Amino acid sequence: MKRTAVLFVPLLFLAALASTASAAEPPPAKGGGKPARPAPLLVVGWDGGDWKLLDPLMQRGLLPNLSALVARGRTWNLETVNPMISPLIWTTLATGRSPVDHGIADFQELDPKTRARLPISGWSRKVPAIWNVASAKGLKVGVVGWWATWPAEKVNGFFVSDRASPVLFPAEVLSGSPALTWPEGLAEGVRLVGRRDGTPGFDEVSHALHVTKAEFDAAVAAKKGLADPITGYQKIMGSTRVYARTALELYDREKPDLLMVYFEGTDEIGHLLARFYPPKLPTISEEDFRKYEGGVAAYFQEADRILGEFLKRAEKAGANLVLLSDHGFKWGADRPASSSSIQFDTAFLWHESPGILAAAGPAFPAAAARGKAGIFDVTPTLCRLLGLPGDPGFEGRPVSGLAAGRLPAAPAAVSWTKTFKVERLAVRASSEADKKAGEEFTKKLISLGYLTGAEAAAVDARPPERAGTETAGTFQNIATFLRARGHAKEALPWYRKALEVNPKAPTALFNYSVALQILNQWDESDDALLAAIRNGYHDAEAAFYRRVTSYAERREKDPKSRLQLVKFLRKAVDAFPESLRYRASLGKALFEAKECAASQTIFRDLTARNPRDTEVLNLMALTSWCLGDLAGARDYFNRSLAVDPNQPVVRGGLGELVRGDGGRSPGSTR
């Protein structure tokens, strides 16, 4: 990668800092005070970071700074939660609380007045984050780019919200938002960095992607953004550079006790280019593979270079440095070759657990063995490093292996919500620019697979007195979080809340069906599944046949499941009379239930519609055999073999009939 100087400080940026320095230290909130400062702490977030990618890149010598961090400290696999929604998990990493408590569970929220969809904001967060606690306790903090942090929060230090140079947000609109930073005077300096570094040119992009100047110019002119590998890479790299430069320059000037900086590009580069990463997937052309196979490694080399800048500062300051991700990513043979990583409703197929956790510094004695931790352990660990009180609501605990002698005293836990306040910058009512930003953001979520077109167009169905800022996705994701952790019963009310917002939400209906199935509420579950399919659930056929299979797997232990399967299939045929496949499934289930006459009625009709369908012909033969019509059975077997002679099982069945020893079939009612 072509490397540019990282520490060039725009004069306007410095001027903004100088003019607002006195505003950067609001009086401490209740529970404040200024204890002796612990070792500084730098927290770097790599969304989607995965050891399965990073370990081989380190072995190839491509990530020298990450290798140094690992060698000097220790690493963990960081188990995550479902659903793997970035705003949800990164807010958990900052608060130590579940989405049930903190309230951030979707990429979007609803404008309380217009009901328009807007990018998720800090207004949806219900609890303080660790930067609020550290600030109230007299520590200087810096936050850059963390999910769901607009409008900026007033802290003892600096705060750059996630609207400064986002990958998903339309930066040209949102970077003009009020309340972009704290102190507010920083905003123009951040915008200047965005204008300077936010759009890499051909020379930089072509170091990563093997494309010509003409191809680059054509892609830029087409303005496809993340929908195109060239402009997608340009946008991701630009956002990464802006947040890196902003965080480093502010750190150098302010020297905070706690710096938290988040990079989204480490996940979005996977959504953009993982399908081109070696080894080549069969669905990728040789030409596209040649152009884009090096993009992932090139991007992570740049991310590693930036990590090296933070590592230098940590070493100089005697600080602890923590690198973490919210989830892992599929980079190897387990990549879903038939599913795009940037297309509707398939993006999540590329996410998996665990994520990564790596740390080095005075509190982290070196250890070669990779440990195991969970996302709920992160905030308690950060609190322990900084000598901050935890919250009684934490379910996690500090990671093991910390150097106790290098840690400040651990204060008693206190309720963060009752003790510490969150003060956000006041923002005027949403404008046309915000509406436009929300619309553009929605389009990006659709293109990346996080939102369906139907869900994006849905209007909040709640009556005015029950309306809120939560989307159907918010409630659904909280419900799925609970269900995935074994609390299906507790999930049901949340799914119902989602369906109150959008009664036709196919994904919510499907997940509601799954929760009901877990609780053996089969009739309601079947109805919800069919409603999901009727309303456009993206994977209808697979969902339908998974339900059929689940009934089939249960019938050995629960004979009633055979009857429930027939009941479900009758509902499906009634709901979708045009589906011949659903009718065929009902016919098979009736045959297996020894209702041979009813089964044959279905297959006779299907045979008339497609007289060359061997499966249907064979089932007509079997139902005839079951009903004692041996001549009819022989006729249908012969018709099937005439279409496809290579059917040894059918030929064997016909042989039994010809020999006269097949008078009774397994499904016979005689």
Secondary structure, 3 states (H helix, E strand, C coil): CCCCCCCCCCHHHHHHHHHHHHHHCCCCCCCCCCCCCCCCEEEEEECCCCHHHHHHHHHCCCCHHHHHHHHHCEEEEEECCCCCCHHHHHHHHHHCCCHHHHCCCCCEEECCCCCCEEECCHHHCCCCCHHHHHHHCCCCEEEECCCCCCCCECCCEEEECCCCCCCCCCHHHHCCCCCCEECCCHHHHHHHHHHHHCCCCHHHHHHHCCCCHHHHHHHHHHCCHHHCHHHHHHHHHHHHHHHHHHHHHHHHHHCCCEEEEEECHHHHHHHHHHHHCCCCCCCCCHHHHHHHCCHHHHHHHHHHHHHHHHHHHHHHHCCEEEEECCCEECCCCCCCCCCCCCCCCCHHHHEECCEEEEEEECCECCCCCCEEEEHHHHHHHHHHHHCCCCCCCCCCCCCCCCCHHHCCCCCCCCCHHHHCCCCECCCCCCCHHHHHHHHHHHHHHHHHCCCCHHHHHCCCCCCHHHCCCCCHHHHHHHHHHHHHCCCHHHHHHHHHHHHHHCCCCHHHHHHHHHHHHHCCCHHHHHHHHHHHHHCCCCCHHHHHHHHHHHHHHHCCCCCHHHHHHHHHHHHHHHHCCCCHHHHHHHHHHHHHCCCHHHHHHHHHHHHHHCCCCHHHHHHHHHHHHHCCCHHHHHHHHHHHHHHCCCCHHHHHHHHHHHHCCCCCCCCCCC
